[in-house]
Amino acid sequence: MKEQLEQWDKEYLWHPFTQMKQYRQETPLIIERGKGSYLIDMDGNAYLDGYSSLWVNVHGHNHHELNEALRQQAEKIAHSTLLGSANIPSILLAKKLVEITPPGLNKVFYSDAGSTSVEIALKIAYQYWKLKDPIRYAQKNKFISLKEAYHGDTVGSVSVGGMDLYHKIFSPLLFERLEMPTPYTYRMTPDNDEEACLHMCLNQLEDLLKEHHEEVAGLIIEPLVQGAAGMVTAPDGFLSGVRELCTKYNVLMIADEVAVGFGRTGTLFACEQENVSPDLFCMAKGLTAGYMPLAATLTTNEVFNAFLGEPEEMKTFYHGHTYTGNQLACAVALKNIELIEKNKLIPSLQEKIALMKEKLASFKELPFVGDVRQRGMMAGIELVMNKETKEIFPSHLQVEHQVTLEARKRGVLTRPLGPVIVLMPVLSISIDELGQLLQMLYDSIKVVTEKFSHSNV
Ligand SMILES: *Cc1c(COP(=O)(O)O)cnc(C)c1O
């Protein structure tokens, strides 16, 4: 059975973000079950889920109450359309989302992936200005995003992306984007000077806005941490600084909390930490605790009201996905939020965040660890060949990939982002499990990098 599935996997599947030539040379990991913080393969090997199954899991796998919420909803109905009609879980969830997100966000538009939540925010922002005053705002057709931005993989969300590796090849297909710097303190300043980095980036943004604000519909940002860029943590004051500049120059601010939302940075939402209320707000990954594909784009009454009019005025937002507001997904999302509150999940993170901080400090002493970045329950360990020059290992060595293979052998699953090893434990992980996870990751990095250092790269 297992051999058969391994063979069919290689024969029939095309895995995302995966070089299939390399993949087919290795033994695939086929997950069969999950329990709590663990993923379990077909041989019964258990692995600590070190990347929250790609940044989505909140309460652990195979959670009794989440399973039950799904089962109960399935026994009523799985799906009916939101195009012109309503359903119960999507109404209850929308009300809840408005209550728990930053003040001023009052309307919820559903979709089914982070990329689509961004796509929707961009289209709403663009159309908003056209509806508000088509003549005065005729030029507001562009978006600002950060140098290393990642907002998803659809063509619109790729247009606001800034990662050459993923995005450059598609550039002829994309709409125009204006770029502001990523506050990448480690690589922008010689001595990790957050203050200097902060001012440099905000000043550049202000220069950009001074010159171009009349052409800019919106600015999109990942609050506090740029995940896919390599867990790049912003200096304190950066997010609120961006908010102030957006207001000053009449540009809509879009917060993409797809990765950082639902407790990941130590607060329910990242924007809370700098008292920021964006004009548009995207959420997905943690929304259903890792159970179902669901996303939401929230916005203000000010933006929403611009779309109101008689049918013949053509102010309607002509956008919708078939599974918008799916009942199964909304029911699980409601239960997710209920459990976060009932289990006091957010306060319970503080002890884990402190343990991560303490243990990660020792990673920094390893000879090939250049930088360690952490915000709440998300961390990145950046490997370098040389700490002075900050040069990374050449890609043909696949050092980061080898680290994750070593970690897998030891009982931890994660996935690197370029030179950065990702640590994103399931939020409900126990202190004991977290300690083991950190130790296994430390050992994996140590063993693999030492091997490469001796091979005279
Ligand atoms: C993952 C991610 C997305 C895309 O979400 P998908 O569900 O994969 O489409 C968008 N923005 C950020 C910040 C993300 O981390």
Residues whose N, C-alpha, C, O or C-beta is under 5 A from the ligand:
A	BS01	LIG	A113 G114 S115 T116 Y150 H151 G152 E222 G227 D256 V258 A259 A284
